Amino acid sequence: MPGLFSKVQEFLRSPQGRKYTDQAKRYASDPKNREKAQGMLNKFRGKGGQGGGHR
């Protein structure tokens, strides 16, 4: 799906995309938020997380 990825790249280069990128960087710089995000990623990847393992 090269079309999808090129659209995502185009969006990230736009002013609105840069705004969201900056917000995400600020959010990720907070250790509590980083821990929350890591837990969510682990849950979606199937590595457990808290209360995970539903299949």
Short mmCIF file of the C-alpha atoms (twelve columns), coordinates in Angstrom:
data_MODEL
# 
_entry.id   MODEL 
# 
loop_
_atom_site.group_PDB 
_atom_site.id 
_atom_site.type_symbol 
_atom_site.label_atom_id 
_atom_site.label_alt_id 
_atom_site.label_comp_id 
_atom_site.label_asym_id 
_atom_site.label_seq_id 
_atom_site.Cartn_x 
_atom_site.Cartn_y 
_atom_site.Cartn_z 
_atom_site.pdbx_PDB_model_num 
ATOM 1  C CA . MET A 1  0.000  0.000   0.000  1 
ATOM 2  C CA . PRO A 2  2.476  2.671   -1.014 1 
ATOM 3  C CA . GLY A 3  -0.387 5.125   -1.503 1 
ATOM 4  C CA . LEU A 4  -1.358 4.994   2.156  1 
ATOM 5  C CA . PHE A 5  2.176  5.567   3.398  1 
ATOM 6  C CA . SER A 6  2.757  8.451   1.025  1 
ATOM 7  C CA . LYS A 7  -0.466 10.066  2.248  1 
ATOM 8  C CA . VAL A 8  0.669  9.672   5.850  1 
ATOM 9  C CA . GLN A 9  4.048  11.222  5.026  1 
ATOM 10 C CA . GLU A 10 2.333  14.075  3.209  1 
ATOM 11 C CA . PHE A 11 0.095  14.705  6.217  1 
ATOM 12 C CA . LEU A 12 3.030  14.688  8.640  1 
ATOM 13 C CA . ARG A 13 4.757  17.358  6.546  1 
ATOM 14 C CA . SER A 14 1.669  19.588  6.580  1 
ATOM 15 C CA . PRO A 15 1.213  22.301  9.253  1 
ATOM 16 C CA . GLN A 16 -1.554 20.298  10.915 1 
ATOM 17 C CA . GLY A 17 0.571  17.138  10.895 1 
ATOM 18 C CA . ARG A 18 3.490  18.999  12.453 1 
ATOM 19 C CA . LYS A 19 1.129  20.314  15.130 1 
ATOM 20 C CA . TYR A 20 0.066  16.769  16.031 1 
ATOM 21 C CA . THR A 21 3.661  15.562  15.929 1 
ATOM 22 C CA . ASP A 22 4.680  18.294  18.374 1 
ATOM 23 C CA . GLN A 23 1.777  17.401  20.672 1 
ATOM 24 C CA . ALA A 24 2.787  13.734  20.600 1 
ATOM 25 C CA . LYS A 25 6.394  14.618  21.458 1 
ATOM 26 C CA . ARG A 26 5.276  16.724  24.428 1 
ATOM 27 C CA . TYR A 27 2.950  13.957  25.591 1 
ATOM 28 C CA . ALA A 28 5.705  11.335  25.268 1 
ATOM 29 C CA . SER A 29 8.173  13.434  27.243 1 
ATOM 30 C CA . ASP A 30 6.079  12.948  30.416 1 
ATOM 31 C CA . PRO A 31 7.206  9.689   32.120 1 
ATOM 32 C CA . LYS A 32 3.667  8.824   33.288 1 
ATOM 33 C CA . ASN A 33 2.279  9.196   29.779 1 
ATOM 34 C CA . ARG A 34 5.186  7.236   28.319 1 
ATOM 35 C CA . GLU A 35 4.486  4.362   30.724 1 
ATOM 36 C CA . LYS A 36 0.786  4.406   29.815 1 
ATOM 37 C CA . ALA A 37 1.577  4.379   26.103 1 
ATOM 38 C CA . GLN A 38 4.064  1.523   26.502 1 
ATOM 39 C CA . GLY A 39 1.446  -0.510  28.350 1 
ATOM 40 C CA . MET A 40 -1.059 0.069   25.557 1 
ATOM 41 C CA . LEU A 41 1.475  -0.948  22.897 1 
ATOM 42 C CA . ASN A 42 2.314  -4.123  24.788 1 
ATOM 43 C CA . LYS A 43 -1.371 -4.925  25.140 1 
ATOM 44 C CA . PHE A 44 -2.003 -4.484  21.407 1 
ATOM 45 C CA . ARG A 45 1.074  -6.519  20.533 1 
ATOM 46 C CA . GLY A 46 -0.181 -9.365  22.704 1 
ATOM 47 C CA . LYS A 47 2.583  -9.158  25.297 1 
ATOM 48 C CA . GLY A 48 0.142  -9.115  28.141 1 
ATOM 49 C CA . GLY A 49 -0.054 -5.724  29.728 1 
ATOM 50 C CA . GLN A 50 -2.331 -5.362  32.686 1 
ATOM 51 C CA . GLY A 51 -5.244 -7.762  32.487 1 
ATOM 52 C CA . GLY A 52 -4.250 -8.823  28.978 1 
ATOM 53 C CA . GLY A 53 -4.396 -12.224 27.395 1 
ATOM 54 C CA . HIS A 54 -7.937 -12.043 25.987 1 
ATOM 55 C CA . ARG A 55 -8.116 -14.032 22.775 1 
# 
